[in-house]
Amino acid sequence: MADTVQEPEKLLTPSEVAAIFRVDPKTVTRWAKVGKLSSIRTLGGHRRFREAEVHALLADAQEQRRP
């Protein structure tokens, strides 16, 4: 019987998220503060964002831009 090992979810830095959306990293931090994007805090207090959630938000944003 093979055990399935679940890969840890990829977490992105504010800079990585900013590059995806082509915005400033401070904008990403602002989105986290207002609840547009949830974040995880590292032990050092830095924000990290779930890659799957970031891509879902990007897909939603692209959908809204279509006529």
Secondary structure, 3 states (H helix, E strand, C coil): CCCCCCCCCCEECHHHHHHHHCCCHHHHHHHHHHCCCCCEECCCCCEEEEHHHHHHHHHHHHHHHCC
